[in-house]
Amino acid sequence: MVDWDVFMKVHSGMARQGPGDDASTERAYRMIDAGDAPLIADIGCGPGMQTRKLASMGADVFALDFFTQYLQELRAEDPSIPLIQGDMNSPPLKTGLFDIVWSEGAIYIMGFKHALRQWGRYLKEGGYIAVTEVTWLSDDTPCELREFWESGYPAITDIEGNLKTLREAGYEPLGHFPLPEKSWYEDYYDIIRPKAEAMMEEYSGDDDATKTLQAELDEITLFEKYSDFYGYVFYIMRKDSA
């Protein structure tokens, strides 16, 4: 059983809650021709490092997350960004309003296919979606790795599988690229690992807490062993006008 208090503690005070980096955010944004100051809904924004990057490039960004803690952290960094507390499954957003729906490291919560079908309603005609999704990068996946991801996220597939899904959901793919390996470490694993290791001693004797912390450390070890076989991929797409 996940100890959510411990999980939130080890993830607190971080600029990101998943792999990512400003250069990749900018690269994806530059692949979209949405004009000046596009209106963006950043769904599952977390503490909003990518939200602030988008705003710095001239976008008008609304930041949505379920966890108040993350929104408070974003507000402390940039009080000018409008914040929305809500569930990404049924976000309190106006339909047909946004030029772009953005989501880094969060679409897995709903599942790639389901989220694309749901979030399209919030786009203007011909609007865009840009998301990162964990993806197989090789067909020759080690059993240990495949068992780990398929037990936690059975919907994981390869790039062609995700491109097929987004087309079936009514989008035209504009481009995709894998995040660099460093984006898993800087602002993410390099912060989680020392915190989790220190907390293992603090919570020794608490089975749920130590299991939660060990799961964090095991995930990092798995990536160190098998980063050639999987990663986050940025997918940029445009909603079909038909």
N, C-alpha and C positions, 0 to 999 in steps of 0.2 A: 504493500500500500504506500502511495506517495504521501509524504508529509509535506503538505502544501505550505505550511508556515516556514519550514526549513528551505523548501524550494524557492520561495519568494525572498528569503533572506540571502541565499547564496547568489541570487540574480539581482539583488537590489544595487542601486547606485551605478549601473552599467549604462553606457551610451547606446548599446544595442542589446537586443534579446535573441539574436541569431546571427549567423554569418552574414557579412556584408561589408562594404567599404564605400567611401564617398566617390571614388573614381568610377566604380561600377554603377552607382546611382546616376552619376552624370552621364555616363556612356549610354545607359538605357534611355534617359530623358532626351538626349540629343537625337535618338532614333525616331522620335515622335515629332510630327509637324502639327502642333496644336495652336500655333500662333503665339502672340504675346500674352503673358499672364494667364495661362490656362488654369481653369478651376479643377483642383485635384482633391479627391477623397482618398486619404491614406488610411486604409482599413487594416486594423491590427498594428497600429503604429508603434506600440511599445513606448520606450522613452524618447523615440523620435529623432534619432541621429539623421536618418534619411529624410525625415520630414523637414528638418532645418536646412538640409542640403537643397532640397527642392525649392524651398522658400527663398534661399539665397540666390537661386538662378532665375527668380522672377515669377515663380508660380504662386497662385493663391491656393493655399493648402488648408483643408480641414482634416484634423487628426482625430481618428476614432480608435478607441480601445476599450476593452471590458474592465481593465484593472485601473482603478483610480490612482494607485501608486505610480504607475508609469506616466499617466497624464500629468500628475503633479510634478514629476521629474522633468517632463518636457516643458511645462509652464515655467519652471525655475530657470531653464535655459533660454527660452524665448516666449515671453508672455504675450506676444502679438499674434501667435498662431491660434486660431479658434479650435477649441477642444470639444469633443463629443464623447460622452461615456455611453457605451452601448455594446450590444452583442453583434458580432459580424454576421451571424446568421439572419438577423432581421434588424439591420442598422437603421437608426432614425434619420434617414437621408431622403431628400426629395427625389423622386424619380425623374429621369431625363434632364438632370441639372448639370452633371459634371462632364468636363472634357476628358478627364482621365481618372480611372480608378487605379490606385497604386497599392501594392502589398508586398513587403519584403519579409520572408521567413515566417509567414503566418497563414498562408492559404491552406496548408496541410490540415489545419484545425477543422476546416469544413470539408476538405477534399478538393482537388483541382477541378474536377468535372462539375461538382455541385456548385462551387463558388463561382465559376465562370458563368454558369447559367443564371445564378441569382444576381450577381453584381452587374450584369449587363443592363438591367432595368434602370440603373442610376446614371447611365451614360446618355449624353446627347446622341443624336443620329450621327454615325460615323466616328463615335468616340473611341478611346483607346483604353487598353488595360496593360499594365506592366507588373509582373509578379516574379518572385523567385520561388522555385519548387525543387525539392530534393529529387535527384534524378540519377538513374544508373548511367554511368559513362563507359561501361564495358560490358560485353556479353559474358565474359568469363569471370563471373562473380564468385568469390570464395563462399563456401557454405556458411561459415560463421557469420559473415557479413550479411548474406541474404536472409538468414534466419533472424538476425537482429532487426533488420528493417521491416521484413514482412510480418513479424510479430507485432511491431509497433505501428507500422503504417503500410498495410497490405496494398494500398493503391499505388505504391511507388512503381515507376516504369521508366523506360528510356526516353530519349529526346523524341524519337519518331512517334512513340506512343502518346506523348503529351501534345505533339503537333496535331496528331489525328484527333485527339480529344477536343482541342480548342477549335479546330475546323468544324467538328460536329456540333459544337456549342454555338456556332454562328460567328466565328471570328476569322479574319485573315491574318496569318502570321507575318510580321514585319521583320523579325529577326530574333536571334537568341544567342546567348553566350554563357559559358560556365564562369562562375566566380573564381577568382584566383585563390590558390590555397591559403595565402596569407590572410584573406578576409575571414577565415575560420579562427584565426589566432588573435590578430590585433582586435582589440575592443570586445573579444568574446572569450575563447578558450584560455587565452593568457591571463584573463582576469578570474575566470571561474575556477581554474585548477588550484591556485594557491588558497583561495577562499574555501573551497570544498575540502582540501587537505587539512586546513586549520580547524574547520568545523567538525571533521571526523573525530578529532581528539576532544573537542568541546562536548560533543553529543555521544561519546562512547557510553555504551550501555542502553541507548535508546535505539531499538532495532529499526523502527520505521524511519527515523531520522538518518541513521547510518546507511540504510539501504538506498534512501533517496540520494544521499551524497555519493555513494559508491556508483550509482547509476550514472551520475554526471561524469565521474572520473572514467568509467568504463567507456562512455561514448567518446571521450577525447582519445583514449588509447586506441579505440577502433579506427578512428579517423587517421591517426598517425600510422597505423598499419596498412590501411586500405584506401587512402585518398585518391589513388589512381582509378578506383572503380566506381566512385560515386561523388556527388557534390551538388551544390545548389546551382541551378541554371536560371538565368534571367530570360523570361519569355515576354516579348513585346508584340502586341496584336491590336488590330482595329476591328471594331464591330461592323459586321456586314450591314449595309443600308437597306437590304431587302426585307 
